Every structure is written in structure tokens, then in C-alpha cells.
Amino acid sequence: MMNQAERRAFVADHRTCIFGFQRKHGPPSMSVVYYVMDGDDILISTMAERAKARAVRRTGEAAICVLDEQWPLTYLQVYGPADVEDALGTTVDVMMKVGQIMSGQPLPEAVRPFVEAKAREEHRVVIRLEPQWTVYSPPVHLNAGDDGSKMQHGLAERMAWKA
């Protein structure tokens, strides 16, 4: 099992998640997004009129599933209150950090005006998720040739984000 510190490190060390939210009508929706950390908070850039932002404004909460991009696939679900911030400076900072995550290297400051122009053009905002609790299920996998005799299934373990 992952302890509290390992869960926080897992989120800090990864870059993509599935953002889940309840639609106004119909089934829940999910979207794969990049995220960045701001202290304990998780920041996600999106357009103000996207369903993610509208749902967070409506419900005041969010859920993400942070994905490990290596095999065996491991994931951690994070839940908590959320809000939408429309401060342009924060939005551009998050977009610059996401650009770094996507490219694998820092973006030069010279591109900041172009990123800001894109943020304005797309009416981008930042969703700020304040993690309250997490759910972790240990990975259960079969590799080629495994007979499955060592597979164990159990219940997920809920744990607070902070002590």
C-alpha cells in the first residue's frame, strides 16, 4: 500500500491525469489533461467555457485520476474542493509550466507574450483542486506467461491528503 507521503510524491512526480466531473445532465464526463502543482494544490489549465470549468463553478469540487505512464499501470484518485481562477498571470504561468512538461524542457521567457496572447484568445482559466483525500488501489497485472495464481484483488484504500 502507498502511505500518505508516497501518495503526495506520486502526484508531484507525474504529469497527466483524467479529470472527472459530473455533467449537468447525463453520465459523468472524463478528460485527459496535464496538471502542475502549486504547493499542495493541483492546477489545470482549460478554456473558461469548457464543461470542466462550468462543472467546477457549479459544484465546487473536482476529482482526478493521476496516471503512471510506465508499466505496470498504477494510478491514484484525488478528490477535493475546487474553484476556477481567471487571473491572467496565474493562467499564463500554468500554461508555461505545462509547455515545459510537454516539451521536456523549460520554455524560454521570449515565448511568454505568445502564450499570454493564446490565453486571452482562448479565454483560458485555471482550475485549482485542493486535495482532501485520495484513493489508491494496488496494481494487479498479468505478464506474458503468468498463470494468474499470484493475483490478489482487494478494496481500495481511502486516505487523507494531509495528516
Phi and psi in degrees as GROMACS dihedral restraints (atoms count N, CA, C in turn):
[ dihedral_restraints ]
;  ai    aj    ak    al  type     phi  dphi    fc
    3     4     5     6     1   -89.9    20    10
    4     5     6     7     1   129.8    20    10
    6     7     8     9     1   -83.1    20    10
    7     8     9    10     1  -179.6    20    10
    9    10    11    12     1   -60.7    20    10
   10    11    12    13     1   -46.0    20    10
   12    13    14    15     1   -64.2    20    10
   13    14    15    16     1   -39.7    20    10
   15    16    17    18     1   -66.4    20    10
   16    17    18    19     1   -35.9    20    10
   18    19    20    21     1   -65.3    20    10
   19    20    21    22     1   -44.8    20    10
   21    22    23    24     1   -64.6    20    10
   22    23    24    25     1   -40.1    20    10
   24    25    26    27     1   -66.3    20    10
   25    26    27    28     1   -37.9    20    10
   27    28    29    30     1   -59.5    20    10
   28    29    30    31     1   -45.8    20    10
   30    31    32    33     1   -65.4    20    10
   31    32    33    34     1   -43.7    20    10
   33    34    35    36     1   -65.1    20    10
   34    35    36    37     1   -30.4    20    10
   36    37    38    39     1   -88.9    20    10
   37    38    39    40     1    -3.3    20    10
   39    40    41    42     1  -112.9    20    10
   40    41    42    43     1   178.9    20    10
   42    43    44    45     1  -137.8    20    10
   43    44    45    46     1   -14.4    20    10
   45    46    47    48     1  -125.4    20    10
   46    47    48    49     1   152.5    20    10
   48    49    50    51     1  -150.2    20    10
   49    50    51    52     1   164.6    20    10
   51    52    53    54     1  -100.2    20    10
   52    53    54    55     1   121.0    20    10
   54    55    56    57     1   -92.2    20    10
   55    56    57    58     1   118.6    20    10
   57    58    59    60     1  -110.1    20    10
   58    59    60    61     1   140.5    20    10
   60    61    62    63     1  -153.0    20    10
   61    62    63    64     1   157.0    20    10
   63    64    65    66     1   -87.7    20    10
   64    65    66    67     1   122.2    20    10
   66    67    68    69     1   -68.7    20    10
   67    68    69    70     1   160.8    20    10
   69    70    71    72     1   -63.3    20    10
   70    71    72    73     1   -39.8    20    10
   72    73    74    75     1  -135.2    20    10
   73    74    75    76     1   139.8    20    10
   75    76    77    78     1    95.3    20    10
   76    77    78    79     1  -171.6    20    10
   78    79    80    81     1   -72.3    20    10
   79    80    81    82     1   163.9    20    10
   81    82    83    84     1   -58.3    20    10
   82    83    84    85     1   156.8    20    10
   84    85    86    87     1  -117.4    20    10
   85    86    87    88     1   154.3    20    10
   87    88    89    90     1  -136.5    20    10
   88    89    90    91     1   149.6    20    10
   90    91    92    93     1  -150.1    20    10
   91    92    93    94     1   135.0    20    10
   93    94    95    96     1   -83.2    20    10
   94    95    96    97     1   128.3    20    10
   96    97    98    99     1  -140.9    20    10
   97    98    99   100     1   157.4    20    10
   99   100   101   102     1   -84.6    20    10
  100   101   102   103     1   155.7    20    10
  102   103   104   105     1  -143.1    20    10
  103   104   105   106     1   162.3    20    10
  105   106   107   108     1  -132.2    20    10
  106   107   108   109     1   160.1    20    10
  108   109   110   111     1  -100.4    20    10
  109   110   111   112     1   144.7    20    10
  111   112   113   114     1  -132.8    20    10
  112   113   114   115     1    90.9    20    10
  114   115   116   117     1    66.4    20    10
  115   116   117   118     1  -123.4    20    10
  117   118   119   120     1   -87.7    20    10
  118   119   120   121     1   -17.4    20    10
  120   121   122   123     1   -77.0    20    10
  121   122   123   124     1   152.1    20    10
  123   124   125   126     1  -110.4    20    10
  124   125   126   127     1   126.0    20    10
  126   127   128   129     1  -113.0    20    10
  127   128   129   130     1   134.1    20    10
  129   130   131   132     1  -131.4    20    10
  130   131   132   133     1   127.4    20    10
  132   133   134   135     1   -87.4    20    10
  133   134   135   136     1   136.8    20    10
  135   136   137   138     1  -155.0    20    10
  136   137   138   139     1   171.5    20    10
  138   139   140   141     1   -82.0    20    10
  139   140   141   142     1   143.6    20    10
  141   142   143   144     1   -57.0    20    10
  142   143   144   145     1   -32.9    20    10
  144   145   146   147     1   -94.2    20    10
  145   146   147   148     1     3.6    20    10
  147   148   149   150     1   -69.3    20    10
  148   149   150   151     1   154.6    20    10
  150   151   152   153     1   -60.0    20    10
  151   152   153   154     1   -33.6    20    10
  153   154   155   156     1   -57.9    20    10
  154   155   156   157     1   -50.6    20    10
  156   157   158   159     1   -65.4    20    10
  157   158   159   160     1   -41.9    20    10
  159   160   161   162     1   -63.2    20    10
  160   161   162   163     1   -40.1    20    10
  162   163   164   165     1   -66.0    20    10
  163   164   165   166     1   -41.8    20    10
  165   166   167   168     1   -64.8    20    10
  166   167   168   169     1   -41.1    20    10
  168   169   170   171     1   -60.9    20    10
  169   170   171   172     1   -39.0    20    10
  171   172   173   174     1   -73.6    20    10
  172   173   174   175     1   -42.9    20    10
  174   175   176   177     1  -101.6    20    10
  175   176   177   178     1   -25.6    20    10
  177   178   179   180     1    72.6    20    10
  178   179   180   181     1    20.8    20    10
  180   181   182   183     1  -148.8    20    10
  181   182   183   184     1   164.2    20    10
  183   184   185   186     1  -151.9    20    10
  184   185   186   187     1   161.5    20    10
  186   187   188   189     1  -139.5    20    10
  187   188   189   190     1   137.3    20    10
  189   190   191   192     1  -130.5    20    10
  190   191   192   193     1   157.7    20    10
  192   193   194   195     1  -123.3    20    10
  193   194   195   196     1   106.3    20    10
  195   196   197   198     1   -79.9    20    10
  196   197   198   199     1   129.4    20    10
  198   199   200   201     1  -104.5    20    10
  199   200   201   202     1   135.7    20    10
  201   202   203   204     1   -84.8    20    10
  202   203   204   205     1   131.5    20    10
  204   205   206   207     1   -89.6    20    10
  205   206   207   208     1     6.4    20    10
  207   208   209   210     1  -110.6    20    10
  208   209   210   211     1   154.4    20    10
  210   211   212   213     1   -86.6    20    10
  211   212   213   214     1   139.2    20    10
  213   214   215   216     1   -77.8    20    10
  214   215   216   217     1   141.7    20    10
  216   217   218   219     1   -59.6    20    10
  217   218   219   220     1   125.5    20    10
  219   220   221   222     1  -125.0    20    10
  220   221   222   223     1   149.4    20    10
  222   223   224   225     1  -148.9    20    10
  223   224   225   226     1   159.3    20    10
  225   226   227   228     1  -138.0    20    10
  226   227   228   229     1   128.1    20    10
  228   229   230   231     1   -92.3    20    10
  229   230   231   232     1   138.4    20    10
  231   232   233   234     1  -127.6    20    10
  232   233   234   235     1   133.8    20    10
  234   235   236   237     1  -129.8    20    10
  235   236   237   238     1   148.9    20    10
  237   238   239   240     1   169.8    20    10
  238   239   240   241     1   177.1    20    10
  240   241   242   243     1   -67.1    20    10
  241   242   243   244     1   151.2    20    10
  243   244   245   246     1  -145.3    20    10
  244   245   246   247     1   156.6    20    10
  246   247   248   249     1  -145.0    20    10
  247   248   249   250     1   169.6    20    10
  249   250   251   252     1  -108.7    20    10
  250   251   252   253     1   125.8    20    10
  252   253   254   255     1  -109.4    20    10
  253   254   255   256     1   135.9    20    10
  255   256   257   258     1  -114.3    20    10
  256   257   258   259     1    18.0    20    10
  258   259   260   261     1   -68.2    20    10
  259   260   261   262     1   120.1    20    10
  261   262   263   264     1   -58.4    20    10
  262   263   264   265     1   -40.9    20    10
  264   265   266   267     1   -60.0    20    10
  265   266   267   268     1   -45.5    20    10
  267   268   269   270     1   -62.9    20    10
  268   269   270   271     1   -43.9    20    10
  270   271   272   273     1   -59.6    20    10
  271   272   273   274     1   -47.1    20    10
  273   274   275   276     1   -65.2    20    10
  274   275   276   277     1   -41.3    20    10
  276   277   278   279     1   -57.9    20    10
  277   278   279   280     1   -45.4    20    10
  279   280   281   282     1   -64.9    20    10
  280   281   282   283     1   -43.2    20    10
  282   283   284   285     1   -62.4    20    10
  283   284   285   286     1   -37.9    20    10
  285   286   287   288     1   -65.0    20    10
  286   287   288   289     1   -42.6    20    10
  288   289   290   291     1   -66.5    20    10
  289   290   291   292     1   -39.8    20    10
  291   292   293   294     1   -64.5    20    10
  292   293   294   295     1   -40.0    20    10
  294   295   296   297     1   -57.8    20    10
  295   296   297   298     1   -40.5    20    10
  297   298   299   300     1   -64.4    20    10
  298   299   300   301     1   -43.9    20    10
  300   301   302   303     1   -61.2    20    10
  301   302   303   304     1   -44.3    20    10
  303   304   305   306     1   -67.6    20    10
  304   305   306   307     1   -39.6    20    10
  306   307   308   309     1   -90.5    20    10
  307   308   309   310     1   -17.2    20    10
  309   310   311   312     1    81.5    20    10
  310   311   312   313     1     8.8    20    10
  312   313   314   315     1  -152.6    20    10
  313   314   315   316     1   154.4    20    10
  315   316   317   318     1   -60.5    20    10
  316   317   318   319     1   142.7    20    10
  318   319   320   321     1   -80.3    20    10
  319   320   321   322     1   138.3    20    10
  321   322   323   324     1   -66.6    20    10
  322   323   324   325     1   145.3    20    10
  324   325   326   327     1   -57.2    20    10
  325   326   327   328     1   -24.3    20    10
  327   328   329   330     1   -61.6    20    10
  328   329   330   331     1   -21.2    20    10
  330   331   332   333     1   -88.9    20    10
  331   332   333   334     1    -8.9    20    10
  333   334   335   336     1   -53.5    20    10
  334   335   336   337     1   -44.0    20    10
  336   337   338   339     1   -60.7    20    10
  337   338   339   340     1   -34.0    20    10
  339   340   341   342     1   -71.5    20    10
  340   341   342   343     1   -38.8    20    10
  342   343   344   345     1   -65.3    20    10
  343   344   345   346     1   -42.6    20    10
  345   346   347   348     1   -62.7    20    10
  346   347   348   349     1   -41.9    20    10
  348   349   350   351     1   -61.3    20    10
  349   350   351   352     1   -40.8    20    10
  351   352   353   354     1   -67.0    20    10
  352   353   354   355     1   -39.2    20    10
  354   355   356   357     1   -61.5    20    10
  355   356   357   358     1   -41.6    20    10
  357   358   359   360     1   -67.4    20    10
  358   359   360   361     1   -47.4    20    10
  360   361   362   363     1   -59.1    20    10
  361   362   363   364     1   -41.1    20    10
  363   364   365   366     1   -91.7    20    10
  364   365   366   367     1     0.7    20    10
  366   367   368   369     1    52.0    20    10
  367   368   369   370     1    55.4    20    10
  369   370   371   372     1   -82.2    20    10
  370   371   372   373     1   150.1    20    10
  372   373   374   375     1  -135.6    20    10
  373   374   375   376     1   177.2    20    10
  375   376   377   378     1  -122.5    20    10
  376   377   378   379     1   130.4    20    10
  378   379   380   381     1   -90.3    20    10
  379   380   381   382     1   126.2    20    10
  381   382   383   384     1  -110.4    20    10
  382   383   384   385     1   112.9    20    10
  384   385   386   387     1   -99.8    20    10
  385   386   387   388     1   124.8    20    10
  387   388   389   390     1   -99.9    20    10
  388   389   390   391     1    99.9    20    10
  390   391   392   393     1   -58.6    20    10
  391   392   393   394     1   132.3    20    10
  393   394   395   396     1  -112.2    20    10
  394   395   396   397     1   -40.1    20    10
  396   397   398   399     1  -152.2    20    10
  397   398   399   400     1   161.0    20    10
  399   400   401   402     1  -130.8    20    10
  400   401   402   403     1   159.3    20    10
  402   403   404   405     1  -131.8    20    10
  403   404   405   406     1   129.0    20    10
  405   406   407   408     1  -127.8    20    10
  406   407   408   409     1   131.7    20    10
  408   409   410   411     1  -117.7    20    10
  409   410   411   412     1   126.0    20    10
  411   412   413   414     1   -60.3    20    10
  412   413   414   415     1   143.9    20    10
  414   415   416   417     1   -67.7    20    10
  415   416   417   418     1   142.3    20    10
  417   418   419   420     1  -126.1    20    10
  418   419   420   421     1   115.8    20    10
  420   421   422   423     1  -138.5    20    10
  421   422   423   424     1   153.0    20    10
  423   424   425   426     1  -113.7    20    10
  424   425   426   427     1   134.2    20    10
  426   427   428   429     1  -103.2    20    10
  427   428   429   430     1   164.7    20    10
  429   430   431   432     1   -49.2    20    10
  430   431   432   433     1   129.0    20    10
  432   433   434   435     1    87.8    20    10
  433   434   435   436     1   -10.8    20    10
  435   436   437   438     1   -70.3    20    10
  436   437   438   439     1   143.2    20    10
  438   439   440   441     1   -94.2    20    10
  439   440   441   442     1    -3.1    20    10
  441   442   443   444     1    85.5    20    10
  442   443   444   445     1    -1.7    20    10
  444   445   446   447     1   -69.0    20    10
  445   446   447   448     1   -18.1    20    10
  447   448   449   450     1   -98.5    20    10
  448   449   450   451     1     0.8    20    10
  450   451   452   453     1   -69.9    20    10
  451   452   453   454     1   134.8    20    10
  453   454   455   456     1  -132.0    20    10
  454   455   456   457     1   132.9    20    10
  456   457   458   459     1  -111.6    20    10
  457   458   459   460     1   142.4    20    10
  459   460   461   462     1  -146.0    20    10
  460   461   462   463     1  -174.4    20    10
  462   463   464   465     1   -88.7    20    10
  463   464   465   466     1   150.0    20    10
  465   466   467   468     1   -68.3    20    10
  466   467   468   469     1   155.7    20    10
  468   469   470   471     1  -113.7    20    10
  469   470   471   472     1   120.5    20    10
  471   472   473   474     1   -87.4    20    10
  472   473   474   475     1   138.7    20    10
  474   475   476   477     1  -147.9    20    10
  475   476   477   478     1   142.0    20    10
  477   478   479   480     1   -64.4    20    10
  478   479   480   481     1   148.4    20    10
  480   481   482   483     1   -68.8    20    10
  481   482   483   484     1   -43.9    20    10
  483   484   485   486     1  -113.2    20    10
  484   485   486   487     1   153.6    20    10
